[in-house]
Structures are given as structure tokens and as C-alpha cells.
Amino acid sequence: MDLSKVKYELSDDQLHILRDRGTEAPFSGEYVDLSDDGVYLCAACGNKLFSSDTKFDAHCGWPSFYDVANNQAVTLLEDNSHGMRRTEVRCANCGGHLGHIFDDAPDQPTGNRYCINSLSLKFDPMKAKQK
């Protein structure tokens, strides 16, 4: 993560997720069950990442989205850590680790599940209509 682009004050737990590529415990994040209208921003820099319109309950323990706010919102990187082959999702603006993307949501429009740590996000209900 490019700390020169950090806009918000972050907790130690948020820094662990965003900088050290950590993962919060499943079903522990504040946005897992949130169904309010709004947008999800990067907790570090405020980059608009996801809309509540694309959020769905994947029953996996983390907020899940089937698409990003726009094609420039995130970058995807190969992640072969922990003996797994996955695709990491990072904020395109500051490089903060957000979570991973999986192609295991056939009931969703894109078939994708962006599995994102709540701690890497800030929810903004005021921007719901500014998609």
C-alpha cells in the first residue's frame, strides 16, 4: 500500500488488512449483513469501489459483490499464498488489499464474487444516488 495516499486515519486492524494483506475473521465485519443503499469506499483513500446494488449474501462471512463500481476501481493480482491459487483484489488508487475475487457465483449477473474485508471499506449512504 502506498502510504503517501492514505487519506483516513486507520486502526491497527485496518492497517493489517490493507497493508499486510490480512483477513478478518468470517462473520465479524460490520458490513457483512448491511443492506442499506450507498457505496463502499476504500477505507484508506476513499476510492469508490462497490455499490450496494451489486452486494449479495454469499453466506461466506464477508461482504460480497458481483461487480465493481467501475473498471478502474480495483486491480487484480495473482495470489498463490497459503497453498491456494486465488486472485487478490486491491484498491487501484492506493494499492490497499481488499480481499479476493472468485468465479463461484453462478446465480449472480457476472458469476463473480468479490469477497471483501469489511475493515478495508467505509460505507457512504450519502453517495447512493451518485453511482
C-alpha positions in Angstrom: 0.0 0.0 0.0 1.3 3.4 -0.9 1.1 5.1 2.5 1.5 8.6 0.9 -2.0 8.2 -0.5 -3.6 7.3 2.8 -6.4 9.7 3.4 -8.2 8.4 6.5 -6.8 7.5 9.9 -6.8 3.8 10.1 -6.9 1.4 13.0 -4.2 -1.3 13.6 -6.7 -3.9 12.3 -7.4 -1.9 9.2 -3.6 -1.5 8.6 -3.1 -5.2 9.0 -5.7 -5.9 6.3 -4.8 -3.1 3.9 -1.0 -3.2 4.2 -0.2 -6.7 5.3 -2.8 -8.5 3.2 -4.6 -9.8 6.3 -8.1 -11.3 6.5 -10.7 -10.5 9.2 -12.5 -13.4 10.8 -15.6 -14.5 8.9 -18.9 -13.0 10.1 -17.0 -10.4 12.2 -17.2 -7.4 9.9 -19.7 -4.6 10.3 -20.7 -4.7 6.6 -21.5 -8.5 6.3 -25.2 -8.1 6.8 -25.6 -4.4 5.8 -28.3 -4.0 3.2 -28.6 -0.1 3.1 -28.3 1.8 -0.1 -25.0 3.5 -0.6 -21.5 3.0 -1.9 -18.5 1.3 -0.4 -15.2 3.2 -0.4 -11.6 2.2 0.2 -11.0 2.8 4.0 -7.6 4.1 3.2 -8.1 6.6 0.4 -11.8 7.0 -0.3 -11.8 5.5 -3.8 -15.3 4.4 -4.8 -15.1 0.6 -5.0 -18.6 -1.0 -4.9 -22.2 -0.1 -4.9 -24.9 -1.6 -2.7 -26.7 -2.5 -5.9 -24.2 -5.3 -6.5 -23.9 -6.6 -3.0 -25.4 -10.0 -2.3 -25.4 -12.5 0.6 -22.9 -15.2 -0.4 -23.1 -16.9 3.1 -19.3 -16.8 3.2 -18.8 -14.4 6.2 -17.5 -11.4 4.3 -19.3 -8.7 2.3 -19.7 -10.0 -1.3 -20.3 -8.1 -4.5 -20.8 -9.3 -8.1 -19.2 -6.3 -9.7 -17.1 -3.2 -9.0 -18.2 0.4 -9.2 -16.2 0.9 -12.4 -13.4 -0.9 -14.2 -10.7 1.4 -12.8 -11.7 0.9 -9.2 -9.6 -2.2 -8.4 -6.6 -4.1 -9.7 -6.5 -7.9 -9.7 -3.3 -9.8 -8.9 -2.4 -13.5 -8.8 -2.1 -14.7 -5.2 -0.5 -18.1 -4.5 -0.2 -17.6 -0.8 -1.3 -20.1 1.8 -1.1 -23.0 -0.6 -4.0 -21.7 -2.7 -4.3 -20.1 -6.1 -6.5 -17.1 -5.9 -6.9 -13.6 -7.4 -6.3 -10.8 -5.0 -8.4 -7.6 -5.2 -6.6 -4.3 -4.4 -7.7 -0.7 -4.5 -6.5 0.8 -7.8 -5.8 4.2 -6.2 -3.7 3.3 -3.1 -2.9 -0.4 -3.6 -4.6 -1.5 -0.3 -5.6 -5.1 0.0 -9.3 -5.6 -0.1 -9.9 -9.3 -0.4 -10.2 -11.8 -3.3 -12.4 -12.5 -6.3 -13.9 -15.9 -7.1 -15.9 -17.1 -10.0 -18.3 -19.2 -7.9 -21.5 -17.1 -8.0 -23.4 -18.5 -11.0 -26.6 -17.1 -9.6 -25.2 -13.5 -9.9 -25.2 -11.4 -13.2 -21.4 -11.7 -13.6 -20.8 -15.0 -12.0 -18.2 -13.4 -9.8 -18.0 -13.0 -6.0 -15.7 -10.2 -4.8 -15.1 -11.4 -1.2 -14.1 -8.2 0.6 -12.9 -7.5 4.2 -15.2 -5.0 6.0 -12.2 -3.4 7.6 -10.9 -2.4 4.2 -14.1 -0.5 3.4 -16.0 2.6 4.5 -19.7 2.8 3.8 -21.2 6.0 2.5 -25.0 6.2 2.3 -24.9 9.8 1.0 -23.4 8.7 -2.3 -26.1 6.1 -3.1 -27.5 8.2 -6.0 -24.1 9.3 -7.4 -23.3 5.9 -9.0 
